[in-house]
Amino acid sequence: MQPTSLLTHPTQFTVSPHRLQWHSPGFRTKIPLRPYPRRVPSLLCTANTDVGLTLEEFIEIGFISSVHGLDGELRVKATTDFPEMRFSVPGKRWLKTRVAGEETVREVELLEGRGHPGQKSWILSFGGVNSVDEARQIVGSTLLVKGADRPELEEGEFYIPDLVGMKVFLKETGEPVGTVVDVYNSGASDLLQVMLAASNERVDGSGVVKPEAGISGPLVWVPFVEEIVPHVDMDKREMLISPPKGLLELNVRLNGTSRERRQLERKQRKKSQQRLLAAKKKLSELGQKHILQGLSFGEKAQKEFLVEQIININLKLFQHATQSVDMPNSRFHLPEFVDGNSTTLLKNALKISHESFILYGKRDKQDKNFELRGRGLHLLSERKAAIILVVDNKNSERIDLDGFGKAMSNIFLQELLGFKRFAEVEEQQASVPLVVICPAGEIKPYQLIFSESICSCFDSQKVWFLEEEKLPVVSILNMNQGAHKILLKSPWEILQSPVGSGGVFSLLSSHNILDGLKDMGVEYVQVCNLSKRSFIGHPLLFGLVSTREADIGIQIFDGHDERDFNIVLSMKYLKKLTNENLIFNAVLKQDSHVEQVDGEWRDIQPESPNSYHFSSSIYSSLDSCPPSNICVMQVVD
């Protein structure tokens, strides 16, 4: 496991959906979407149940997702941190199924199990299940073990259920904060969901703080890291926290009051229902009705997960992207564009040394870049510039992380946005609008990472967090298909891939960000990613674009990597781009997936490329802009 801290003496732990171990600085959990059993025929419930044990005395270790092969084997998605012990060691296990609206537990015998090659799943064989028909009847069941059989914890390890319900206090003052109601894994770090204490709370016999029935306080997120949660007392069932200044207050502002939150949730549910109906209709028109099959079986959590994915597909963009499959490969390459238009681009070019780039340009009035620098600083200080930061964890791991991995990118991000390079005009730039585009599923942790910076460096009303644009992965056409079919990872999960940096434009359009920026008086927008060669709010680049009255300004450097980008666009041209179609490239890939054959869900393991992923580069924005309206800042070593 990769360390997640630069502390001198890290305390290392590991985590699972049921076991939580403390890292320094953070806890590491892997909590997947909780699988629920689908309803199965009543004939399965004639087996013996484990008399004397309640459902609460069992622990979920996996979810039976599909049949594997023709001999009664089953594919299981693990929800345990101990898959080797749970799935490869023969012995008693239990199946939880739902029959006639009630959950039933019965004993089964695990004969053998093995890991699924290339998949995060296991293939198991059970006694008495020897055919596809017999196996199909228990698909959707949840696999259990007795809670008493869970492994003993080492010092510093925690089971998640033991943390839920704990009282939370401020370490410095002893003041009660609230109660832990859930633990959430963001992929990069782990978060405690804490219900803030209120005057109308009571303490039950076990000492756990519980709100009165029907009353709920504001919910806040607290990073489960040693620096913020330095002490956990299992005997007293309480923990002490030392949150950064403004963290809890920011959470409350983001969440709103309980009444406001409930009203917002009702509006969101109604809006989601309307969007789902529209999406169903459009998917049917596009020949993609098969992805709705998961809504006809399974339990609430599975269906809700599928619904969320369906309504969040940008179907207009998807329909446009699929057209690129049948077009010649027209991927945009920046070096080819620069070489092909070098004569024109040189007229609007600025060449500076890497040293000048780092220093914003020399402050000496005799320096040729002094006026450009001043023009850029004026735009920033007058709030006429905005910043869009694209956080790409894959890219971040390439830069100055020395193998510390994904979680370290958060620390790098926090340092980068400390605006140390903005020190001379930090107070003036406190209201620069900021849009952070996060990797899929990681908005919440980045909000928390930014919380202290937002309070001190930004106006929270001018900060947006968006999730990167994704599009479904589609199949290669075969003789039996009338359209490229969207592939599924499971009956309730659509196989999707990030669009890439070009997805910025569709995100700005779909979230109406540009209208808000225009109302704020913004004239230029910088779009950049996390790279040691990018520079958030570089005044020379802003000043160059403004002075030359260009639509686009790009920063390039020796050995330029197209995965790194730093572009400034005028608001007028950016508005035009959001109203135009992106240039997509259909990339041929090889993807495992599931599909329904004769009413049965089957795993498909292709032996050759079988799918298309859609990608778009932010540099494709240059294609529709006259070269005379583009300026270049070239950084040379």
Secondary structure by P-SEA (a helix, b strand, c coil): ccccccccccccccccccbbbbcccbbbbbcccbbbbccccccccccccccccccccccccccccccccccbbbbbbccccccccccccccbbbbbbbcccbbbbbbbbbccccccccccbbbbbbcccccaaaaaaaccbbbbcccccccccccccccccccccbbbbcccccccccccccccccccbbbbbccccccccccccccccccccccccbbbbbcccccccccccccccbbbbbcccaaaaaaaaaaccaaaaaaaaaaaaaaaaaaaaaaaaaaaaacccccccccccccaaaaaaaaaaaaacaaaaaaaaaaacccccccccaaaaaaaaaaaaaaabbbbcaaaaaacccccccccaaaaaaaaaaaaaaccbbbbbbbbaaaaaacccccccccaaaaaaaaaacccccccccccccccbbbbbbccccaaaaaaaaccccccccccccbbbbccbbbbbbcccccccccbbbbbccccccccccccccaaaaaaaaaaaaaaaaaacccbbbbbccccccccccaaaaaaaaaacccbbbbbccccccccbbbbbcaaaaaaaaacccbbbbbbbbbbbccccccbbbbbbbccccbbbbbbbccccccccccccbbbbcccc
